[in-house]
Amino acid sequence: MTDDKREAIKAAIADALDRRRGLRKSLSVPAGMVVAGKQLTARTVDIGVGGLAIEVDEALPAKAECHIVFNLPVEGRGHTLRLQATVVHAMRNRADGFKVGLALMNVSAENTRLIERFLA
């Protein structure tokens, strides 16, 4: 990984941590994700403009980049979101699973609007 990429990831994580103080709303829907080429099944916990929390069966390494896909219910319709994220933290939350905090990266204007509408 290049130094520029490392710095960009650090900046995204710092930005997400700052935004974390912002509004989050519970969201419990199934999600698919890919981390380091491995496909995983997850469930969302909550979402905000800067990030989301998910539950997975295994710990994910901090700073790992991932792609996550799930349906966001907005105004009675499901909208498929395909998001790029970075793992901020992972902690055990039950006997066989982990709660993982993700910082969203490169979110399109349309997806940002959908998340904001969901939060409203």
C-alpha positions in Angstrom: 0.0 0.0 0.0 1.4 3.4 -0.9 1.9 6.2 1.6 -0.7 8.3 -0.2 -3.2 5.6 0.2 -2.4 5.1 3.9 -2.8 8.8 4.5 -6.1 8.9 2.6 -7.4 6.0 4.8 -6.3 7.7 8.0 -8.0 10.9 6.9 -11.2 9.0 6.1 -11.2 7.2 9.4 -10.5 10.4 11.3 -13.4 12.1 9.4 -15.7 9.2 10.2 -14.9 9.3 13.9 -15.7 13.0 13.9 -18.9 12.4 12.0 -19.8 9.5 14.4 -21.0 12.0 16.8 -23.7 12.8 14.2 -27.1 11.2 13.9 -27.3 7.5 13.6 -30.5 5.5 13.1 -31.1 1.8 13.7 -31.2 -0.3 10.6 -31.4 -4.1 10.8 -31.3 -5.6 7.3 -29.2 -8.4 5.8 -26.1 -7.3 3.9 -23.5 -8.9 1.7 -19.9 -7.8 1.9 -16.5 -8.5 0.4 -13.4 -8.0 2.5 -9.9 -8.9 1.1 -11.7 -10.9 -1.7 -13.7 -12.9 0.8 -17.5 -12.8 0.7 -19.3 -12.5 4.0 -22.9 -12.3 5.2 -23.6 -9.5 7.6 -26.5 -7.6 9.2 -26.6 -3.9 9.6 -27.1 -2.4 13.1 -27.3 1.3 12.4 -26.4 3.9 9.8 -25.4 7.5 9.5 -24.0 9.7 6.7 -20.4 8.9 7.6 -20.6 5.2 8.5 -22.5 2.2 9.7 -22.3 -0.6 12.1 -22.7 -4.2 11.1 -22.7 -7.6 12.8 -20.6 -10.4 11.3 -19.5 -13.9 12.4 -15.7 -13.0 12.4 -13.5 -10.1 13.4 -12.4 -7.9 10.6 -9.0 -6.2 10.8 -8.9 -2.4 11.4 -8.3 -0.3 8.3 -9.4 -3.2 6.0 -11.2 -1.9 2.9 -14.5 -3.5 2.1 -17.6 -3.3 -0.1 -21.0 -3.7 1.3 -24.5 -4.1 -0.3 -27.8 -3.8 1.4 -31.3 -2.4 0.9 -32.2 0.9 2.6 -35.9 1.4 3.1 -36.7 5.0 2.2 -40.3 6.3 1.8 -41.8 2.8 1.5 -39.3 1.6 -1.1 -36.1 -0.4 -0.9 -33.0 1.2 -2.4 -30.0 -1.0 -3.0 -26.9 0.7 -1.7 -23.4 -0.5 -2.8 -20.9 1.2 -0.6 -17.1 1.3 -0.1 -16.0 1.4 3.5 -13.0 1.0 5.8 -13.1 -1.0 9.0 -12.7 1.4 12.0 -13.1 -1.2 14.8 -14.4 -4.7 15.5 -15.5 -6.0 18.9 -17.1 -9.1 20.2 -20.8 -8.5 20.8 -22.1 -12.0 21.4 -20.7 -15.5 21.9 -20.2 -16.1 18.1 -20.2 -12.7 16.5 -18.6 -9.2 16.2 -20.0 -5.7 15.9 -17.9 -3.8 13.3 -17.8 -0.1 12.8 -17.3 1.0 9.2 -16.4 4.5 7.9 -18.0 5.1 4.5 -15.7 6.3 1.6 -16.5 7.8 -1.8 -20.2 7.9 -1.2 -22.1 9.1 -4.3 -24.4 12.2 -4.0 -27.4 10.0 -4.6 -26.5 7.5 -1.9 -25.8 10.4 0.5 -29.3 11.8 -0.2 -30.9 8.4 0.4 -29.1 8.0 3.7 -30.1 11.5 4.7 -33.8 10.8 3.8 -33.7 7.6 5.8 -32.3 9.5 8.8 -35.0 12.3 8.6 
